[in-house]
Amino acid sequence: MSRHLARHGVQVILDQCAGESAGRVLLERSKKLDADMLVMGAYSTPKISEYIFGSVTQRVLGAAEFAILLSR
C-alpha cells in the first residue's frame, strides 16, 4: 500500500509503535506527525472479543480528527 501511494505522490511514513492501547497509540502518533490521513488495516473479530476488548478500528474512527483510509 505504501509503495502504491508513494508512486502517486503521497508522502508515506511507515512507523512501528508500541503501547497498551493500539487505538490510542495510532491517534497520538498521527497527531504528533500532524498527519492528514491514517492508512490502517481492518479485519473482523468475533463479536464477543470485540465486546470485551473493544475494536481498534471503531476507536480510531470515533476519535480521529483527520481522514482514515481502511484496507481490508
N, C-alpha and C positions, 0 to 999 in steps of 0.2 A: 504494500500500500504506500509506504513512504517513497519508494522509487517512482511509483506511478505519479504521485502528487508532485514530487520534485521535478519530474520531466515536464510537468505543466506549469512550472514557475512558482510553485508553492514552497516557501521556506519550511523545511521539516526539521524538527528537533526530536530525536529519539532519546528517551530518558528512562532510566530504571530507578525506581524509588522504593523504599521500604517504610512500613508503618503499620499500625494496628488496624486502621480503617482505610481500605483501598479507596473508597469514595472521597474521603477527606483528603488523603494524600494527592489524588488526582486534581481535586479542586484547588488545593493550596499551591501545588506546583504550577498549575496553569495560570493562576492569578499572579504568582511571583514572576513568571515569564511574560506577563501581560499578553497572554495568548488570545488570538482572535477566534480560534477553533480548537477543540479537542477531538481527536480521532481515537476511538476506542472500540474494542471488540465487545460483542454482546452475545450471550448464549442463554438458553433456557436452563433453569434449575427446577428440581421438583418443588412443588408449591409448599410443602412442609418446610423444606430448607429455607426457602425464600421468606416464609413467615417467621421462622425462628431467627435467622441470621440477617435478614434484610437483603435487598438487592442493590448491588453497587450501581448498576445502570439506573435504577429508579432514583437513588440518592443523588447521583450526578445530574440527571435530567431535572430533578426537582430544585436543585440549588445553583446550577450553573448560570452565570451572567454573560455567557458567550455561546457561540454556536457549537453544537455537538454533532459529529458525524459517526454513526454507529455502523460497524461492519459485522455481519453475522455469517 
